Amino acid sequence: MLDANPVLKEMYAADDGNCEVLYLKDATATFYSFTSAPKTVKF
């Protein structure tokens, strides 16, 4: 992420204790709206 966005290197470092990497496997997200039906995304 820091290599892809150099401006972030001014605020963060990979070893500063403020960064965390998450890996999601077999996840499902459902997005709800008041104006349309729910949309489910699986990845």
N, C-alpha and C positions, 0 to 999 in steps of 0.2 A: 504494500500500500504506500509506504513512504517513497519507494523508488518510482512508483507511478505518479505520485503527487509531491514533487519536490518542495512546494510551499509548506507542506506539513512538517518537513524536517526542521523548520525554524521553531516549531512548537513542541514536537514530540521526538523521542528516540526509541528505537526498538527495545532497548534495555532499561528504560527509565521507570519501569514498574507501573506505568499508566496505561499500557497497551495490553490488549488481550486478543487472541485469535480464537475464533469459534469455528468449528466444523460441524455442519449439519448433514445428517445422512437419513434418508427415508423420512423427510419432514413433510408436513402438511400445514398449509396456511389457509385460513378462511377469512375473506374480507367481507364485511357486512356494510350495507348502506341503507339509509332510510328511503332511497328513491329507486332502488333496483334489487334484484335477487342476489343472494350471497354468491361470491365467486370463490372457488376452492382451487388452490394451486398445490400440486405435489411435486417435490423435487428431492 
